[in-house]
Amino acid sequence: MSSPAPIPSDADLVTQCLRGDGDAFDALVRRHYRTAYSVALGVLVHQHDAEEVCQDSFVKALERLDDCRDRDRFVPWLMTIVRHRALSYRSYRKVRETSELLPEIAEARDSPFRDVAQAELADRLTAALATLSEVQRQVVLMHDLDGWSHKEIAEELEMTEVRSRQHLFVARKALRTRLGGSLFREYTSND
């Protein structure tokens, strides 16, 4: 009986991709799609937009794979691409949505004041998340937004579970300070 083949590291998969191995890139996508989606969703709020940005980000990452200088840090490099593309997409959507008043929006029963308040809350949360370190943002988004356990986060980001918990604690403390008590409680109410 032979032992199972070792699971290749991200660095190994990136090297294989650069040699033209399409299966290696598929493996990277499968391995990191959930994390990329969480980051995009954290910026964009809407699932469809986050999916679109994720797909676009992976295509951009493939095109720019030579730019990933430290192949062992593929995930942070990829998440930077995802965040930048999500922020660009959000800016594009804001301009596009404010340029015309769609009939279904004009006739909506919901209060436009409520919509503005929700958009402002999303902007404040996004701004607060932007003040965190990259790893703190990843841990917060993966844990609080996507429901990952500390064990799963530790494995994905190659750290210990204790380190994941520390990052979450420090990040939440910073968010509490930045957002104020009531907004932070609303953010963490699904804990």
MODELLER restraints for C-alpha pairs under 7 A, 6 or more apart:
rsr = mdl.restraints
at = mdl.atoms
rsr.add(forms.Gaussian(group=physical.xy_distance, feature=features.Distance(at['CA:10:A'], at['CA:71:A']), mean=6.92, stdev=0.5))
rsr.add(forms.Gaussian(group=physical.xy_distance, feature=features.Distance(at['CA:10:A'], at['CA:72:A']), mean=6.26, stdev=0.5))
rsr.add(forms.Gaussian(group=physical.xy_distance, feature=features.Distance(at['CA:10:A'], at['CA:74:A']), mean=6.56, stdev=0.5))
rsr.add(forms.Gaussian(group=physical.xy_distance, feature=features.Distance(at['CA:11:A'], at['CA:71:A']), mean=4.52, stdev=0.5))
rsr.add(forms.Gaussian(group=physical.xy_distance, feature=features.Distance(at['CA:11:A'], at['CA:72:A']), mean=4.89, stdev=0.5))
rsr.add(forms.Gaussian(group=physical.xy_distance, feature=features.Distance(at['CA:13:A'], at['CA:24:A']), mean=5.16, stdev=0.5))
rsr.add(forms.Gaussian(group=physical.xy_distance, feature=features.Distance(at['CA:13:A'], at['CA:25:A']), mean=6.86, stdev=0.5))
rsr.add(forms.Gaussian(group=physical.xy_distance, feature=features.Distance(at['CA:13:A'], at['CA:28:A']), mean=6.97, stdev=0.5))
rsr.add(forms.Gaussian(group=physical.xy_distance, feature=features.Distance(at['CA:14:A'], at['CA:71:A']), mean=6.56, stdev=0.5))
rsr.add(forms.Gaussian(group=physical.xy_distance, feature=features.Distance(at['CA:16:A'], at['CA:24:A']), mean=6.07, stdev=0.5))
rsr.add(forms.Gaussian(group=physical.xy_distance, feature=features.Distance(at['CA:17:A'], at['CA:24:A']), mean=5.62, stdev=0.5))
rsr.add(forms.Gaussian(group=physical.xy_distance, feature=features.Distance(at['CA:17:A'], at['CA:25:A']), mean=5.77, stdev=0.5))
rsr.add(forms.Gaussian(group=physical.xy_distance, feature=features.Distance(at['CA:35:A'], at['CA:142:A']), mean=6.61, stdev=0.5))
rsr.add(forms.Gaussian(group=physical.xy_distance, feature=features.Distance(at['CA:36:A'], at['CA:54:A']), mean=6.16, stdev=0.5))
rsr.add(forms.Gaussian(group=physical.xy_distance, feature=features.Distance(at['CA:36:A'], at['CA:79:A']), mean=6.15, stdev=0.5))
rsr.add(forms.Gaussian(group=physical.xy_distance, feature=features.Distance(at['CA:36:A'], at['CA:82:A']), mean=6.38, stdev=0.5))
rsr.add(forms.Gaussian(group=physical.xy_distance, feature=features.Distance(at['CA:37:A'], at['CA:50:A']), mean=6.03, stdev=0.5))
rsr.add(forms.Gaussian(group=physical.xy_distance, feature=features.Distance(at['CA:37:A'], at['CA:51:A']), mean=6.47, stdev=0.5))
rsr.add(forms.Gaussian(group=physical.xy_distance, feature=features.Distance(at['CA:37:A'], at['CA:54:A']), mean=5.90, stdev=0.5))
rsr.add(forms.Gaussian(group=physical.xy_distance, feature=features.Distance(at['CA:38:A'], at['CA:141:A']), mean=6.11, stdev=0.5))
rsr.add(forms.Gaussian(group=physical.xy_distance, feature=features.Distance(at['CA:38:A'], at['CA:142:A']), mean=6.27, stdev=0.5))
rsr.add(forms.Gaussian(group=physical.xy_distance, feature=features.Distance(at['CA:38:A'], at['CA:145:A']), mean=6.80, stdev=0.5))
rsr.add(forms.Gaussian(group=physical.xy_distance, feature=features.Distance(at['CA:38:A'], at['CA:146:A']), mean=6.20, stdev=0.5))
rsr.add(forms.Gaussian(group=physical.xy_distance, feature=features.Distance(at['CA:39:A'], at['CA:83:A']), mean=6.55, stdev=0.5))
rsr.add(forms.Gaussian(group=physical.xy_distance, feature=features.Distance(at['CA:39:A'], at['CA:141:A']), mean=6.42, stdev=0.5))
rsr.add(forms.Gaussian(group=physical.xy_distance, feature=features.Distance(at['CA:40:A'], at['CA:50:A']), mean=4.89, stdev=0.5))
rsr.add(forms.Gaussian(group=physical.xy_distance, feature=features.Distance(at['CA:40:A'], at['CA:53:A']), mean=6.70, stdev=0.5))
rsr.add(forms.Gaussian(group=physical.xy_distance, feature=features.Distance(at['CA:40:A'], at['CA:54:A']), mean=6.76, stdev=0.5))
rsr.add(forms.Gaussian(group=physical.xy_distance, feature=features.Distance(at['CA:40:A'], at['CA:82:A']), mean=6.26, stdev=0.5))
rsr.add(forms.Gaussian(group=physical.xy_distance, feature=features.Distance(at['CA:40:A'], at['CA:83:A']), mean=6.27, stdev=0.5))
rsr.add(forms.Gaussian(group=physical.xy_distance, feature=features.Distance(at['CA:40:A'], at['CA:86:A']), mean=5.61, stdev=0.5))
rsr.add(forms.Gaussian(group=physical.xy_distance, feature=features.Distance(at['CA:41:A'], at['CA:47:A']), mean=6.36, stdev=0.5))
rsr.add(forms.Gaussian(group=physical.xy_distance, feature=features.Distance(at['CA:41:A'], at['CA:50:A']), mean=4.95, stdev=0.5))
rsr.add(forms.Gaussian(group=physical.xy_distance, feature=features.Distance(at['CA:42:A'], at['CA:141:A']), mean=6.73, stdev=0.5))
rsr.add(forms.Gaussian(group=physical.xy_distance, feature=features.Distance(at['CA:43:A'], at['CA:86:A']), mean=6.25, stdev=0.5))
rsr.add(forms.Gaussian(group=physical.xy_distance, feature=features.Distance(at['CA:43:A'], at['CA:87:A']), mean=6.69, stdev=0.5))
rsr.add(forms.Gaussian(group=physical.xy_distance, feature=features.Distance(at['CA:43:A'], at['CA:126:A']), mean=6.15, stdev=0.5))
rsr.add(forms.Gaussian(group=physical.xy_distance, feature=features.Distance(at['CA:44:A'], at['CA:50:A']), mean=6.20, stdev=0.5))
rsr.add(forms.Gaussian(group=physical.xy_distance, feature=features.Distance(at['CA:44:A'], at['CA:86:A']), mean=6.53, stdev=0.5))
rsr.add(forms.Gaussian(group=physical.xy_distance, feature=features.Distance(at['CA:44:A'], at['CA:90:A']), mean=6.21, stdev=0.5))
rsr.add(forms.Gaussian(group=physical.xy_distance, feature=features.Distance(at['CA:53:A'], at['CA:82:A']), mean=6.99, stdev=0.5))
rsr.add(forms.Gaussian(group=physical.xy_distance, feature=features.Distance(at['CA:53:A'], at['CA:85:A']), mean=6.49, stdev=0.5))
rsr.add(forms.Gaussian(group=physical.xy_distance, feature=features.Distance(at['CA:53:A'], at['CA:86:A']), mean=6.00, stdev=0.5))
rsr.add(forms.Gaussian(group=physical.xy_distance, feature=features.Distance(at['CA:54:A'], at['CA:82:A']), mean=6.51, stdev=0.5))
rsr.add(forms.Gaussian(group=physical.xy_distance, feature=features.Distance(at['CA:57:A'], at['CA:81:A']), mean=6.17, stdev=0.5))
rsr.add(forms.Gaussian(group=physical.xy_distance, feature=features.Distance(at['CA:57:A'], at['CA:82:A']), mean=5.39, stdev=0.5))
rsr.add(forms.Gaussian(group=physical.xy_distance, feature=features.Distance(at['CA:57:A'], at['CA:85:A']), mean=6.74, stdev=0.5))
rsr.add(forms.Gaussian(group=physical.xy_distance, feature=features.Distance(at['CA:61:A'], at['CA:78:A']), mean=6.61, stdev=0.5))
rsr.add(forms.Gaussian(group=physical.xy_distance, feature=features.Distance(at['CA:68:A'], at['CA:74:A']), mean=6.76, stdev=0.5))
rsr.add(forms.Gaussian(group=physical.xy_distance, feature=features.Distance(at['CA:68:A'], at['CA:77:A']), mean=6.77, stdev=0.5))
rsr.add(forms.Gaussian(group=physical.xy_distance, feature=features.Distance(at['CA:128:A'], at['CA:175:A']), mean=6.09, stdev=0.5))
rsr.add(forms.Gaussian(group=physical.xy_distance, feature=features.Distance(at['CA:128:A'], at['CA:178:A']), mean=6.09, stdev=0.5))
rsr.add(forms.Gaussian(group=physical.xy_distance, feature=features.Distance(at['CA:128:A'], at['CA:179:A']), mean=6.90, stdev=0.5))
rsr.add(forms.Gaussian(group=physical.xy_distance, feature=features.Distance(at['CA:129:A'], at['CA:137:A']), mean=6.18, stdev=0.5))
rsr.add(forms.Gaussian(group=physical.xy_distance, feature=features.Distance(at['CA:132:A'], at['CA:171:A']), mean=6.50, stdev=0.5))
rsr.add(forms.Gaussian(group=physical.xy_distance, feature=features.Distance(at['CA:136:A'], at['CA:167:A']), mean=5.30, stdev=0.5))
rsr.add(forms.Gaussian(group=physical.xy_distance, feature=features.Distance(at['CA:136:A'], at['CA:168:A']), mean=6.43, stdev=0.5))
rsr.add(forms.Gaussian(group=physical.xy_distance, feature=features.Distance(at['CA:136:A'], at['CA:171:A']), mean=5.66, stdev=0.5))
rsr.add(forms.Gaussian(group=physical.xy_distance, feature=features.Distance(at['CA:139:A'], at['CA:153:A']), mean=6.82, stdev=0.5))
rsr.add(forms.Gaussian(group=physical.xy_distance, feature=features.Distance(at['CA:139:A'], at['CA:164:A']), mean=6.67, stdev=0.5))
rsr.add(forms.Gaussian(group=physical.xy_distance, feature=features.Distance(at['CA:139:A'], at['CA:167:A']), mean=6.77, stdev=0.5))
rsr.add(forms.Gaussian(group=physical.xy_distance, feature=features.Distance(at['CA:139:A'], at['CA:168:A']), mean=6.08, stdev=0.5))
rsr.add(forms.Gaussian(group=physical.xy_distance, feature=features.Distance(at['CA:140:A'], at['CA:168:A']), mean=5.80, stdev=0.5))
rsr.add(forms.Gaussian(group=physical.xy_distance, feature=features.Distance(at['CA:140:A'], at['CA:171:A']), mean=6.94, stdev=0.5))
rsr.add(forms.Gaussian(group=physical.xy_distance, feature=features.Distance(at['CA:142:A'], at['CA:148:A']), mean=5.54, stdev=0.5))
rsr.add(forms.Gaussian(group=physical.xy_distance, feature=features.Distance(at['CA:143:A'], at['CA:149:A']), mean=6.34, stdev=0.5))
rsr.add(forms.Gaussian(group=physical.xy_distance, feature=features.Distance(at['CA:150:A'], at['CA:161:A']), mean=5.38, stdev=0.5))
rsr.add(forms.Gaussian(group=physical.xy_distance, feature=features.Distance(at['CA:150:A'], at['CA:164:A']), mean=5.99, stdev=0.5))
rsr.add(forms.Gaussian(group=physical.xy_distance, feature=features.Distance(at['CA:150:A'], at['CA:165:A']), mean=6.68, stdev=0.5))
rsr.add(forms.Gaussian(group=physical.xy_distance, feature=features.Distance(at['CA:151:A'], at['CA:161:A']), mean=5.49, stdev=0.5))
rsr.add(forms.Gaussian(group=physical.xy_distance, feature=features.Distance(at['CA:153:A'], at['CA:164:A']), mean=6.82, stdev=0.5))
rsr.add(forms.Gaussian(group=physical.xy_distance, feature=features.Distance(at['CA:154:A'], at['CA:160:A']), mean=5.22, stdev=0.5))
rsr.add(forms.Gaussian(group=physical.xy_distance, feature=features.Distance(at['CA:154:A'], at['CA:161:A']), mean=5.21, stdev=0.5))
rsr.add(forms.Gaussian(group=physical.xy_distance, feature=features.Distance(at['CA:154:A'], at['CA:164:A']), mean=6.05, stdev=0.5))
rsr.add(forms.Gaussian(group=physical.xy_distance, feature=features.Distance(at['CA:175:A'], at['CA:184:A']), mean=6.93, stdev=0.5))
rsr.add(forms.Gaussian(group=physical.xy_distance, feature=features.Distance(at['CA:176:A'], at['CA:184:A']), mean=5.39, stdev=0.5))
